[in-house]
Amino acid sequence: MEEKPGVAIMELVESIALGGPEEGTVLIYEVKPEAVPEGMHIGDFFLVTFDDHVSEVAWGVGATPEDALEMAMYQWSRYEFDNPFKMAYDKRRSSSKGEKR
């Protein structure tokens, strides 16, 4: 039986600016694939990208936004540049702690 192509809905759920416009933005998308009886059966997941205003590249995937950010932090750690995903992760954690007070 031949597999049929599937489709997915991708929704931006969070945008984390890293400072000024020149520093870029970390974007978190929720991807919701639609199951196909003879094909794709992938569950929902989150995708993290870095937009440097020139291109937007995917760096992490996970079951939660935090999982996807952690994967992206790990992938970026191979480079000797400041890690935008670590900055975004820390920003999210500090803002969520502030909301719990």
C-alpha positions in Angstrom: 0.0 0.0 0.0 1.4 3.4 -1.0 1.7 6.1 1.7 -0.3 9.2 1.2 1.4 12.6 1.9 0.3 14.3 5.1 -0.1 17.9 6.1 0.5 19.8 9.3 -0.6 23.0 10.8 2.2 25.1 12.2 1.3 27.9 14.6 3.7 30.4 16.2 3.1 30.1 20.0 5.9 32.3 21.3 8.4 34.9 20.1 11.3 35.8 22.4 13.3 38.9 21.3 16.9 38.7 22.5 17.4 42.4 22.8 17.7 45.0 20.1 16.5 44.2 16.5 20.0 43.3 15.4 20.2 40.4 18.0 17.5 38.2 16.5 14.5 36.4 17.8 13.9 32.8 19.0 10.6 31.6 17.8 8.6 28.6 19.1 6.1 26.9 16.9 3.6 24.2 17.7 3.3 21.7 14.8 0.1 19.7 14.6 0.3 17.0 11.9 -3.0 15.6 10.6 -3.0 11.8 10.7 -3.4 10.0 7.4 -4.8 6.4 7.5 -2.2 4.9 5.2 0.7 7.2 6.2 1.7 9.8 8.7 0.8 9.2 12.3 3.1 11.8 14.0 1.9 13.4 17.2 2.0 17.1 17.9 5.4 18.6 18.7 7.2 21.9 19.1 9.8 23.4 16.8 12.3 26.1 17.8 14.0 28.4 15.3 16.4 31.3 15.3 15.5 34.3 13.1 18.5 36.6 12.5 16.6 38.8 10.1 18.4 37.1 7.2 17.1 33.6 7.6 15.1 31.5 10.0 16.6 28.1 10.8 15.2 25.2 12.8 17.5 24.1 15.7 15.3 22.1 18.1 12.3 19.8 18.2 10.6 18.4 21.3 7.3 17.3 23.0 7.2 20.6 24.9 8.6 24.1 24.2 11.2 23.5 27.0 12.4 20.2 25.4 12.7 21.9 22.0 14.7 24.8 23.5 17.0 22.4 25.3 17.7 20.5 22.1 18.4 23.8 20.3 20.8 24.9 23.1 22.7 21.6 22.7 22.8 21.9 18.9 24.1 25.5 19.1 26.7 24.7 21.8 29.0 23.4 19.0 29.7 27.0 18.1 31.7 29.6 20.0 29.1 32.3 19.7 26.6 33.4 22.4 23.8 30.8 22.6 20.5 32.6 21.7 18.5 29.5 22.8 20.1 29.6 26.3 19.2 33.4 26.5 15.6 32.6 25.4 15.4 29.7 27.9 16.7 31.9 30.8 14.3 34.7 29.8 11.3 32.2 29.8 12.3 30.8 33.2 12.7 34.3 34.8 9.4 35.6 33.4 7.5 32.4 34.5 9.0 32.8 38.0 7.8 36.4 38.1 4.3 35.3 37.1 4.1 32.8 40.0 4.7 35.3 42.7 
